[in-house]
Every structure is written in structure tokens, then in C-alpha cells.
Amino acid sequence: MGPGETIALLIVVGMPMLMMIMWTRSHFRYKEKQLEAETSLAAEKAAQYAASNAELEARVRVLEKIVTDGGIETAAQIEALRTPRLAQGDKVQ
């Protein structure tokens, strides 16, 4: 095998292999960035759900207190819960 054949072999085999390696690297970089974006979006959604869940848990605790306490305090607690809503602009029906 002479030097010409070696150069031809490198061109025919080596160049496509280099192109394939370069394409694979860029493809994996793209996929990695895509996964990072999806991960940050999922983390953001999880934080929103956690905040919403904490708010709902607090409201349930208040409702449990109202149900387990009795009599006169119940009406005052219900009115105390309505007051912030009126401040936000909700109408009383």
C-alpha cells in the first residue's frame, strides 16, 4: 500500500468518521441542554405545587380547628376568614 492509497483511505474513511463524531458530539450537547431546560421547568413546577400545597394545608388546619372548637368562637373564626377576601375585592352574596 503506497502513500497515495493511504491518503485516499484516510479521506474516504477518516473524513466521514470525523464528521460523524462531530455530529454526535453536537447532538449530545443539544440533548443535554434540552434536558437541563426540562429539569429547571419541572423544578419550577414542583416549587409552585409545594407552595400551593402548603397554602391548602394551612387552610385545612384552620378548618379543622373551627370544626373541633365549639360554639361562639366558630362564628368569629368564620368571619375572620371572610374579612381578607372582602379586602381583595370579593363581593358578599
Secondary structure as UniProt FT lines:
FT   HELIX           3..9
FT   HELIX           10..14
FT   HELIX           15..68
FT   HELIX           72..87
FT   TURN            88..89
//
